Amino acid sequence: MNTFFQESIENYKKLDRKSIKNVLEFGYDLHLNFVKIHAFVDWNWRTARLIMNIWLLYALNNIDIVYFTNRQEYIDSLENSAKDISQYYNFMHKNFLEFKDEEFELISNNIIYKY
């Protein structure tokens, strides 16, 4: 955990907060680096997404939801991130945009609660 916090602080100091892509990827990195801490059997997915979304709420007043229908692609991108980080970033960006599209559709149709 110490390493996670130290690396996160160092990366935050270097962060270009004017770039939405960099702000998103910092959140994705928080998520990925926390998932890599294998203190729990379930890979810390829920806690990692919570940490990422707290950052995204703070920095962009937004969140990123990983849909259940994208679960296998999500797991694959996490597992392959050590070999190809761009696959993970691409999945997370695609997922973020999918969530924003759905959110926009709900707002456009005056739907407050979908589920």
N, C-alpha and C positions, 0 to 999 in steps of 0.2 A: 504494500500500500504506500509505503514511503516513496518508492520509486515512481509509482503512478502519480502521486501528488507533485513530486519534484519535477518530473518531466512535463506535467500539465502546466505548471507555473512557468517553466522555461518557455514552452511553446506559446503560452498566452503573451508573454513579454514580446515575442517576435511577431505576433499576429497583426496582420493588416486589417483593422476593423472596418475599413472603408470598402472592402471587397466582400460581397455577400458569399461568393464561392469559398473564400478563405474562412469566413465565419462559420459557414455550414460544415466545412471539412474539419475545422477545429472541434466542433460538436461530434462529428463522426469519429474523429480520433479519440475523443474522450470515451465514447461508446466502445470502440474497438479495443482500446488499451485496458479498459475495465473488464471487458469480456475475457481478455487473456489471463486475468487473475483467476486461477482455478481453485478458489477456496470452497466453491460449492459445486455440486454435481450438475446443476442446471446451466452452467456456463455464465451465470450472472446476467442473463439476457434482460430480464425485467428491470433490474437495478441499473444496468448500463443504459437502457433506453430512458429511464427516469433521469439519470445524470445528463444525458445528451439533451433531453427536452427541457430541463431546468436551464441549461446554457442557452438553448435556442429561444426560450421565453425571455430570458434576460437580454440577449443580444439582438433578437429580431422580432420579439413579441409574437412568436410563432412556435409550432411544434412539428414533429415528424412522426407519423403513425406508420408502423410496419403492419400491413394487412396480413391476416391469416392466410389468405390466398397466395401471398408471396412468401410464405414461411420457408419453403424449401430453397428458393432462390436466395433468401436472406441467410440461411444456414450455410449454403454453398459459398456465398460471397465472404462470409466470416472465415470459413475454413480455408479458402484460397487466398485470403488477404496477405498472408506471409509471402506468397509467390508473386501475387499481382494485386497491389493495393488499388489500382485503377478500377478493377472489376468491382471491388467493394464500394468505392466512391460512386461509380456509375449506378450501381443498384440503389444506393442511398439517395442520390440525386433524383433518379427516376421515381422512386417511392415518394419522395418529398413532393415532386410535381404532381404525382397522381393524387396525393392527399389534398394539395392545393386546388386541383381541378374539381374534386368532389366537394370541397368546402365552398368553392365559388358557385357551383351548381346549386347547392343547398341555399346559399344566401340569395342567389338570383330567383329562386322559387319560393322565398320566404318560409323555408322549412327550418324550424329551430332544432328539432330533435328527430333524428332519422331512425334510430334503433329502438 
